[in-house]
Amino acid sequence: MKNIATFLLSMGLLLLSLPALSGPPADAGVKRTDIIGEDDWAITNPISLGTITCPGGELAFDTVGMPFCANSNTGRLHYRDSVFWGCVTARNAVTNEIDPRMTGIAYYEIWGNWDAESTGPVGGTWKVVPSKAIGPEYTCERLGPFPEEQVVNASEYWLGTWNGKRSYQEFGDMGFWVGEFRLVGKGYDGTLEGLHFKGEEVVPTYTPFPVPYEFLPPDFGLYNKAEGILTGTITE
């Protein structure tokens, strides 16, 4: 199980991330920085499940509190305003050095329309607050509580939208879901003012409703792995 999950995670993310690193040549006077980032979800997720409905069925929750549709012929699950957070670490795709402009707290508002296989369109908004904007001693801690004050009162931040789809796949005797998303956003205030970001993120998950890897069985070997891999370009 551990070898299968690790293989899927590393190979799938590598192959799907390559197109984002091959952008158009830089225009005169425009500086572009390609980045590769890890999106590591916090164990206190979700902050909020939002509003969940089951068209044609009855909303129910499993033993760990995750929603599903019972007594339904379609199994559709629609949710709005779900909120997740995590820690993003961005690196320069060429030098592998940490890019502090997009390394810090990530905050996501999420909507989705899923079918019986928990697949379908998803999207929402995203916000990233760099640790450097909070203070030189601050680092994002995925095992700690949600740093609401730092997110709400951020002096510098990224804000944007994301959208894509979630699909179900199988490898051997193992089933898993892969989310493929496109992100666009811009920087606000301080040293981020006027910056733009465009990229993609790939998120493999192993439960019908996504949960942090820390909640998976130890045999998966994913406790210290980031759930999402982000590739894209910061344009100045």
N, C-alpha and C positions, 0 to 999 in steps of 0.2 A: 504494500500500500504506500509506504513512504517513497519508494523509488518511482512508482507510477506518478504520484502527485508531483514530485520534484521534477520529473522529466516533462510532464505536461506544462507545468508552470514556467520552466526555463525556456523550453523550445517554443511553446506557443507565444509567449510574450516577445521573444526575440524576433520571430518571423513577422508578427503583426506590427511590431514597432518600427521596422526598417523604413517603410515609406515616409514616415514623418521626419526622417533625418535627411531626406533628399529634396530639399526645397529649391526654389528658383534662385538664380544668382543675385547677389546683393546689388541694389540700386546705388547710384552715387550718393554719398552722404547718409545712407541708411546702414545701421549696424545691426546684424542679426546674430543671435547666439542660440545654437542648438543645445537643448538640454535633455537629459534623461532623469526622470524622477521616480521615487518610490512613494506610494501612497499607503501608509500603514494605519489601518483603522484602530480606533481606541476601543478598549474593552468595555467602556460604559455605553457603547452603542446598542440600539439607537437612542439618541436623545429624545426623540418622539416618533411614534409610529404614525402620527398624523391621522387622517381620516381614511378608513378602509371600508370598502363595500364589496359585496359579492352579488353581482347581477344574477338573478335566478337561483340564488342559494342562500346559505346561512353562514355568517361569519363565525369562525371558531378559532381556538388557540391550542397549540400543542403543549406538551409537558414543560417546555422551556419558554413558553410565552410567545411563540412565533405564530402569525396568523395564517389561516388557510380557509378554503370554502368547503363547507360540509353540505350534504343533502342537495347537491347541484349536479345537473347533467352536463354543464359546461365547465365548471371549476374555475371560472374567471375571477380574478382578484384585481380590483382597481384601488389604487391608493393615491392620496394627495398629501402634500406637506409633510412627508416623512423627513426626519433630520438626522444626519450622521455627522461625525467629525473624526479627524485623524491628524497624523503628522506627515508632512511632505518633506522629503529631502531631495533637492534638485542638484544635479551635477552637470558641469559643462561636458557636452558629449565628446569634445576633442581632448581636453586636458584632464578630465575626470575630477576636477576640483569642484568643491561645493559652491553653488551659486546662491549667495545669501538672499538674493532678491525674491526667490520663490522657495525658501526653506523655512518652514514654520508650521502654523496651525491651519488646517484645511477644514472648511465648514460647508456642508452640502444640504440643500433642500431638494427633495426628490419626489417625482411622480412616476407612476407606471400603470400600464394596462396589460395584465398578464392573462394568458390562457391557462388551460388545465395543466400544462407542463411547466408553468411558471416562466414562460418565455413571452417576449413581446417588446413593444416600444417603451423606452424610459427617457427621462430628461429632468431638467431642473436648473438650479442656479448654483454657483460655487463662489466661495470667498477664501482667499489665502492671506493670512496675516504673517509676514516674515518675523522671525524671532528677533532680528536686529531692530525692528520697529518697536519692540516691547522693552528691550534692554539688553545690554551685553551679557548679563548673567542668565538670561532666560533661554531655556530649551523646551521644546514641545515634548510632553511625556504621555505616550499612549496608554500607559498603565495607571495614570492618575485621573482625577475628575476633569470634567469639561471646563476649560478656562474661559468661562462666559465673559468675564469682565474684559479680558484681553481682546476677545473677538469683537465685542460690542463697541469698545472704546478705542479701537485701533487708530493710530495716527497715520499709518501707511498700510495699504492693502490692495489686493487684486480683487476684481469683481467681474463675473461673467456668467455665461450660460453653457450648458452641456446637453447633448442628446445622442441617442443611439438605440441599440437594441440588446436584448439578452436572449441567447440561444442555448439549447440543450444539446450536449454532445456526449459520446461514449467512447471509452478506450478500454478494450478488454471487458472485464466485468465491472467496470467503474463508470458511473454517470456523473456529470458535472455540468455547470452552466458557465458560459463565457459572455461577459458584457463588453461591448465594443462601443466606445463613445468618442465623440468629437467635442472639443472645448474651444471656446473663444472668450477673450476677456481683455481688460485693460487695467493699468495701474492708476492708483489715485493717491495724491498727496506725497510730499517728501521726495525722495529719490525715485519713486515709482511713477510719478506724474508723467503722463504722456507715453508710457511704455504699453506695448500691445503683446498679447500672447495668443498663439494658435497651436493646437496640438491634438493628440489622441491619447486615450487611456484604455487599457485592457485589464479586465478584472475577472479572473476565474473564481467561482464560488462553488461550494460543495453541499449546499442546503437549498431547498426550494425558496425560502426567504433568506436573503444574504445575512450572514453573521460574521463577526471577526474570526480569523483563523484560530485565535486563542480558545474558542469554544469547541473546536473540532477534536476528535479523538487523538491522543498522542501519536498513534501509529501513522498519522498523516505526515508527521515531521514538518509541520508548517507554523509552529508556534511563533518563531522569530522571523517569519517571512512577511513581506509586505503584500497586502491584498491586491494592490493595483500598481501597474507600471505605466508611467506617463512619459510621452515623448512629444517634443514640440519645439517651438522657436519663440524667443523673446526678441521683439523688434523695437529698436530705439529710434 
